[in-house]
């Protein structure tokens, strides 16, 4: 089955170097849960036909596996860009 519109499909999941290092410091089970949740989120965002300019400038947060993940959407690159991964106890 082909995508319903041009450019459809999951957003790529991109980590900034800082966020990648923070994610690597998580225990492996927690890191796996964070990565799976972000991959599902990127697939879901990819279903949208339009991301407004104001949404593209906004930083979002999701709580998963005792971590707080901050990310932005880049509609030009069709990427979900992870900015920070912090444990909730910090």
N, C-alpha and C positions, 0 to 999 in steps of 0.2 A: 504494500500500500504506500503510495507516495504522500509526502507532506501535504497538508491542506492548503498551504499558501507558500509562496517563495520565502525562503529564509526560515521556514519552520524547523523545529528540532531543538534539542536541548542546548542551553547555553553551555559554553565551555566553562570549566571550573579552573580559575586561575588564583594562585596564592602569591601575595607579595613575598619577598624574601623574609621579611620579619614574621609574617603570619606562618610561613612554611616552617621556620625554626621553632616558633611557638607550638605548632601542631606536632612537630617531631618530638617535643619534650613531654607530650601527653603519654600516659600509659597506653600500651598497644590496643587494649579493648576499647578504651575511651576514644582513642584516635580513629579506630575503625568505625565506631559509631558516628563520630563527627563527619568523617569523610563520606559515609553512606548517606547521611542526612543531607549533606550539602549537594551530593550528586542528585538525589531526588528533587531537591529544591531547584537545581539548575534545569532539570528536565521539565519541571512544572513551569518555571519562568519562561522557558522556551516555547510553551504553548500559546503565550500571549502574542498578539499581532503587533502591539504597540507599547512602548515604554515611553512615558512622557519625559520631556527634558527635566522637569522638576524631580521626577522619580530617579532619573539618572544622576542627579546631584546629591541625592539623599543617601545617608548611611543607615543601613538596616542592621538589626541584631536578631539572632536566634539563639535560644538556650537549648543546648543538647548535651547529654551525658556529662552534666556538671561543668560545662564549659559555656562561655558566652562568645559567640562568633559574630564579628562585625564584618559586613560586606557591602559592596556597591554593585549596581548593575551598569554594564557598559553595552548599550544597545548597538553601537557602531561595530564593536568586536564580537557581539553576541556572547558576552562573558559575564559570569558572576565572579567578581573580584573580591577575594577574602583579604581583609585588611588586618584583622587581629583575631587571635584565639587566646582567650584568657580563662583560667579556672575561676569558678564562682566565689571561691573563698578568698581571693586576692583583694 
